[in-house]
Amino acid sequence: MGFYRERVLPRLHDRTLDRDSVRRVRERACAPLHGTVVEVGFGSGLNVAHYPPAVTRVRAIEPSAVARRLAGPRVTAAAVPVDFDGLDGQRLPLPDASVDCALLMLTLCSIPDQPAAARELYRVLVPGGFVSYAEHGASPDAAVARWQHRLNGLNRRVSGCRLDTATPAVLRAAGFELTGEHDGYLPGAPRWSAYLYEGIARKAG
Ligand SMILES: C[S@@+](CC[C@H](N)C(=O)[O-])C[C@H]1O[C@@H](n2cnc3c(N)ncnc32)[C@H](O)[C@@H]1O
């Protein structure tokens, strides 16, 4: 990883993603979680404050050492044990059917092989388990989508992620059934970066 990606980007995410509009999304995405949860792309732990009491253990997957360090105080203050258990959502070091829920928050866009990450989540969830997701991605508006395609390369260098992830399609292709879909633009951000997919992706029971 280069200096910018390894040292600067995690700090940028820690600052820019800790704002009211995103906190409301975190609250919604974390509310249904329970039992053992795998959080892929744990970042600096900005979701920790939103875990509900029904969560008993968190298995955090995060490749950035700086993000893991920034998460330290939040992990220490957490009401549940949080273990850093892996570095890559594309290859989870967890047994089959070993977690009750998963959290995907603004992370799929950063993972190079998104179908592999979705298949891994399907594998590690218990039957009937689910992914609670809140992911920015491809806008259904043609004009916005054109800007997303134009800006994709630049955004990957600056923010480390794609703008045009088709989150529901990626999750469905891995075998998940989607419910409670709630999509729309996050207020207070440019539309090309703010189309948000939220919902529950459930593994067959
Ligand atoms: C935009 S940040 C979001 C962090 C956190 N989910 C949040 O909501 O604040 C994306 C995160 O995905 C992580 N990431 C990048 N590639 C990954 C991979 N292959 N597997 C798991 N996480 C990854 C990044 O290091 C970064 O912490």
The ligand as an SDF file (V2000), in Angstrom:
LIG
                    3D

 27 29  0  0  0  0  0  0  0  0999 V2000
  -14.9450    3.8190    3.4170 C   0  0  0  0  0  0  0  0  0  0  0  0
  -14.1980    2.8350    4.6320 S   0  0  0  0  0  0  0  0  0  0  0  0
  -15.5600    2.4400    5.7090 C   0  0  0  0  0  0  0  0  0  0  0  0
  -15.1350    1.9810    7.0690 C   0  0  0  0  0  0  0  0  0  0  0  0
  -16.2900    1.5720    8.0090 C   0  0  0  0  0  0  0  0  0  0  0  0
  -17.0630    0.4760    7.4550 N   0  0  0  0  0  0  0  0  0  0  0  0
  -17.1800    2.7360    8.3310 C   0  0  0  0  0  0  0  0  0  0  0  0
  -18.3850    2.6500    8.0670 O   0  0  0  0  0  0  0  0  0  0  0  0
  -16.6940    3.7370    8.8780 O   0  0  0  0  0  0  0  0  0  0  0  0
  -13.9170    1.2890    3.7730 C   0  0  0  0  0  0  0  0  0  0  0  0
  -13.1270    0.2940    4.6090 C   0  0  0  0  0  0  0  0  0  0  0  0
  -12.9940   -0.9420    3.8790 O   0  0  0  0  0  0  0  0  0  0  0  0
  -11.7000   -1.4400    4.1450 C   0  0  0  0  0  0  0  0  0  0  0  0
  -11.3220   -2.4180    3.1100 N   0  0  0  0  0  0  0  0  0  0  0  0
  -10.6570   -2.1900    1.9410 C   0  0  0  0  0  0  0  0  0  0  0  0
  -10.4390   -3.3610    1.2990 N   0  0  0  0  0  0  0  0  0  0  0  0
  -10.9580   -4.3380    2.0690 C   0  0  0  0  0  0  0  0  0  0  0  0
  -11.0110   -5.7530    1.9480 C   0  0  0  0  0  0  0  0  0  0  0  0
  -10.5100   -6.3970    0.8780 N   0  0  0  0  0  0  0  0  0  0  0  0
  -11.6150   -6.4620    2.9350 N   0  0  0  0  0  0  0  0  0  0  0  0
  -12.1380   -5.8240    4.0120 C   0  0  0  0  0  0  0  0  0  0  0  0
  -12.1100   -4.4740    4.1730 N   0  0  0  0  0  0  0  0  0  0  0  0
  -11.5240   -3.7490    3.2250 C   0  0  0  0  0  0  0  0  0  0  0  0
  -10.8370   -0.1940    4.1740 C   0  0  0  0  0  0  0  0  0  0  0  0
   -9.5820   -0.4170    4.7920 O   0  0  0  0  0  0  0  0  0  0  0  0
  -11.7230    0.7730    4.9340 C   0  0  0  0  0  0  0  0  0  0  0  0
  -11.5110    0.7010    6.3230 O   0  0  0  0  0  0  0  0  0  0  0  0
  1  2  1  0
  2  3  1  0
  2 10  1  0
  3  4  1  0
  4  5  1  0
  5  6  1  0
  5  7  1  0
  7  8  2  0
  7  9  1  0
 10 11  1  0
 11 12  1  0
 11 26  1  0
 12 13  1  0
 13 14  1  0
 13 24  1  0
 14 15  1  0
 14 23  1  0
 15 16  2  0
 16 17  1  0
 17 18  1  0
 17 23  2  0
 18 19  1  0
 18 20  2  0
 20 21  1  0
 21 22  2  0
 22 23  1  0
 24 25  1  0
 24 26  1  0
 26 27  1  0
M  CHG  2   2   1   9  -1
M  END
$$$$
